[in-house]
Amino acid sequence: MGYFLHELVPLELARKYPNIWRREENNNEKDIVCITNEYYSIEMKTSSSKRSIYGNRSYAQKSTTNSRLKKSKSGYCLAINFEKCNRNNPASERPKITLVRFGWLDQDDWQGQVAATGQQAKLSLDVERYKLLELP
């Protein structure tokens, strides 16, 4: 479901507003690119968790390479939570989007896993509660 949302949301915005939005074309771009001003570009995060949103561990790490070659980890974020797909539950054949939030996240908002081998970054409850505003 997350993969489909990552594909369909940017495509729908680009279809409706072709002179303002497009989907990412390069690894150094956000998922939804604002053509008129890159500052307003949006990173999308999706999760089947009830409320939490996760990122790759790299979100919690300072970049050591040329910053122009990588996308900024600070910026606008569209967070979408959805019901888990479960083959044993017929109701999950049509999972629903359960929560949509939007806000500005700074790179420092992401907390990496403590274990050196951990591959995940998460947001604190305060960040999820106060920096990501729920959309109707």
KAJO-V164984 format. One record per residue. N is the residue number from 1. NEAR is the number of other C-alpha atoms within 12 Angstrom. Layout:
BEGIN
n = <N/N>
near = <NEAR/NEAR>
END
This chain:
BEGIN
n = <1/2/3/4/5/6/7/8/9/10/11/12/13/14/15/16/17/18/19/20/21/22/23/24/25/26/27/28/29/30/31/32/33/34/35/36/37/38/39/40/41/42/43/44/45/46/47/48/49/50/51/52/53/54/55/56/57/58/59/60/61/62/63/64/65/66/67/68/69/70/71/72/73/74/75/76/77/78/79/80/81/82/83/84/85/86/87/88/89/90/91/92/93/94/95/96/97/98/99/100/101/102/103/104/105/106/107/108/109/110/111/112/113/114/115/116/117/118/119/120/121/122/123/124/125/126/127/128/129/130/131/132/133/134/135/136>
near = <25/26/17/17/26/26/21/19/30/31/22/19/25/22/15/13/18/18/15/21/28/32/31/27/16/15/16/20/28/33/39/41/36/26/23/14/14/23/20/25/33/36/39/39/42/35/32/27/21/19/28/28/37/33/30/22/25/27/31/28/26/20/17/10/10/11/13/14/13/19/29/32/34/25/30/30/37/35/41/38/30/29/24/24/20/14/11/9/12/11/13/17/14/15/19/21/26/22/27/28/33/29/29/27/37/23/28/22/30/29/29/26/21/14/11/11/12/16/19/22/28/32/32/21/16/15/25/28/18/17/23/31/22/20/15/10>
END
